[in-house]
Amino acid sequence: MRIKDLFEKWGLVGLKVKTPVLEMDWEPTDRDKDAAWDLYVELLTRITTQKLPDDYGTEVAALESVHKIFGLTRATLKERGRKAENFTRIAIIVLNQVIRPFTAKWHRLSERGAFDNEEKRAEFRQELYVLQENLRAYTKLLSDLADVEDMTEIEDV
């Protein structure tokens, strides 16, 4: 299997990745699996993948939770990255192309008081929903990489 096939399998399409990376064989090591497990647990237990009904939580807390994925991923990369090259390739792409555009936009808007505006809060939640769909796909990919049962859809909320 190639990395391109893995992305397609889990619905992570439309990412800008150089062809040589996409065509690389997918041969995860035990370090890749361990790194994937570490991040899988974090994503699975955060608002990044869990539904947030309109009358629950706050936008600020949700944005902070999404932003924390950067630090958690960086810590995992530092701990296992040199020996987890497959995980590193995927994690960097997802951070920079899936999560960063969302956090960059909403961090600035939140600093300017956007969450005081009901329409902006609704817009944030709609964009969070789209991000969550992408991150659920990423979480499923990580469960596959970690060689564990996917529990992304275990709850009927």
VMD Tcl script that draws the C-alpha trace (Angstrom):
set ca {
  {0.00 0.00 0.00}
  {1.16 3.54 -0.73}
  {0.64 6.61 1.45}
  {-1.70 7.94 -1.25}
  {-3.86 4.81 -0.87}
  {-3.95 5.24 2.89}
  {-5.14 8.86 2.58}
  {-7.82 7.85 0.07}
  {-8.96 4.90 2.23}
  {-9.70 7.23 5.14}
  {-11.12 10.13 3.12}
  {-8.20 12.52 3.55}
  {-8.31 13.88 0.03}
  {-7.47 17.28 -1.38}
  {-4.25 17.61 0.60}
  {-1.25 19.15 -1.15}
  {1.48 16.56 -0.94}
  {4.42 16.05 -3.26}
  {4.04 13.01 -5.50}
  {7.16 11.18 -4.21}
  {5.69 11.16 -0.69}
  {2.31 9.95 -1.93}
  {3.92 7.15 -3.90}
  {6.03 5.91 -0.97}
  {5.27 2.44 0.29}
  {3.36 2.32 3.52}
  {5.44 0.18 5.87}
  {4.81 1.32 9.45}
  {7.31 0.37 12.14}
  {6.55 -0.34 15.77}
  {7.61 3.27 16.52}
  {5.06 4.49 13.94}
  {2.42 2.36 15.64}
  {3.32 3.66 19.10}
  {3.26 7.29 17.93}
  {-0.07 6.74 16.18}
  {-1.51 5.23 19.36}
  {-0.36 8.20 21.45}
  {-2.07 10.71 19.19}
  {-5.09 8.48 18.53}
  {-5.92 8.51 22.25}
  {-5.61 12.29 22.40}
  {-7.79 12.93 19.34}
  {-10.38 10.36 20.34}
  {-10.98 11.97 23.72}
  {-11.17 15.63 22.67}
  {-13.63 17.94 21.01}
  {-11.52 17.39 17.90}
  {-13.59 14.27 17.19}
  {-16.50 14.45 19.62}
  {-19.77 16.17 18.83}
  {-20.42 19.53 20.44}
  {-24.15 20.32 20.58}
  {-24.99 23.99 20.06}
  {-26.13 24.46 23.66}
  {-23.01 22.88 25.22}
  {-19.45 24.02 25.76}
  {-17.84 27.24 24.66}
  {-16.16 28.20 21.44}
  {-13.06 29.38 23.29}
  {-12.61 26.02 25.03}
  {-13.18 24.14 21.77}
  {-10.60 26.28 19.96}
  {-8.08 25.75 22.78}
  {-8.63 21.99 22.64}
  {-8.03 21.93 18.90}
  {-4.94 24.10 19.29}
  {-3.49 21.74 21.91}
  {-3.16 19.09 19.20}
  {-0.10 21.00 17.97}
  {1.73 20.60 21.27}
  {0.67 17.00 21.68}
  {1.77 16.13 18.15}
  {5.07 17.95 18.57}
  {5.73 16.07 21.82}
  {4.99 12.77 20.10}
  {7.22 13.72 17.16}
  {10.07 14.67 19.48}
  {9.75 11.47 21.46}
  {9.29 9.06 18.56}
  {9.65 11.05 15.33}
  {13.10 10.06 14.16}
  {12.13 6.41 14.36}
  {8.53 6.97 13.24}
  {9.00 8.41 9.77}
  {5.64 7.26 8.38}
  {3.76 8.77 11.30}
  {5.79 11.97 11.01}
  {4.92 12.44 7.33}
  {1.21 12.10 8.00}
  {1.15 14.13 11.23}
  {2.95 17.10 9.66}
  {0.61 17.16 6.68}
  {-2.50 17.04 8.90}
  {-1.18 19.71 11.28}
  {-0.24 22.12 8.51}
  {-3.07 21.53 6.04}
  {-6.05 20.50 8.15}
  {-5.68 21.98 11.64}
  {-3.52 25.08 11.08}
  {-5.90 26.91 8.69}
  {-8.73 26.49 11.20}
  {-6.76 27.60 14.25}
  {-5.05 30.49 12.44}
  {-8.36 31.91 11.28}
  {-10.23 31.47 14.55}
  {-7.46 32.50 16.89}
  {-7.29 35.91 15.25}
  {-11.07 36.28 15.14}
  {-11.45 35.22 18.78}
  {-8.84 37.81 19.79}
  {-11.01 40.41 18.06}
  {-14.15 39.37 19.97}
  {-15.81 37.19 17.33}
  {-17.23 34.85 19.94}
  {-19.30 37.71 21.34}
  {-21.27 37.62 18.09}
  {-23.93 34.92 17.72}
  {-23.46 34.65 13.94}
  {-19.70 34.20 14.34}
  {-20.24 31.56 17.03}
  {-22.54 29.70 14.63}
  {-19.97 30.02 11.83}
  {-17.25 28.70 14.15}
  {-19.34 25.69 15.12}
  {-20.11 24.92 11.49}
  {-16.42 25.06 10.59}
  {-15.59 23.03 13.69}
  {-18.03 20.37 12.48}
  {-16.20 20.18 9.12}
  {-12.84 20.02 10.92}
  {-14.16 17.26 13.17}
  {-15.16 15.21 10.14}
  {-11.61 15.50 8.78}
  {-10.09 14.72 12.16}
  {-12.36 11.69 12.61}
  {-10.95 10.42 9.30}
  {-7.44 11.12 10.61}
  {-8.25 9.34 13.87}
  {-9.44 6.30 11.94}
  {-6.21 6.36 9.94}
  {-4.26 6.50 13.21}
  {-6.15 3.51 14.61}
  {-5.30 1.62 11.44}
  {-1.65 2.67 11.75}
  {-1.57 1.74 15.45}
  {-3.16 -1.60 14.59}
  {-5.97 -1.16 17.13}
  {-9.73 -1.27 16.96}
  {-11.17 2.04 15.80}
  {-13.44 3.49 18.47}
  {-14.13 6.79 16.72}
  {-17.80 5.94 16.23}
  {-18.28 3.83 19.37}
  {-20.73 6.21 21.01}
  {-24.21 7.01 19.75}
  {-24.50 10.66 20.70}
}
mol new
graphics top color blue
foreach p $ca { graphics top sphere $p radius 0.5 }
foreach p [lrange $ca 0 end-1] q [lrange $ca 1 end] { graphics top cylinder $p $q radius 0.2 }
display resetview
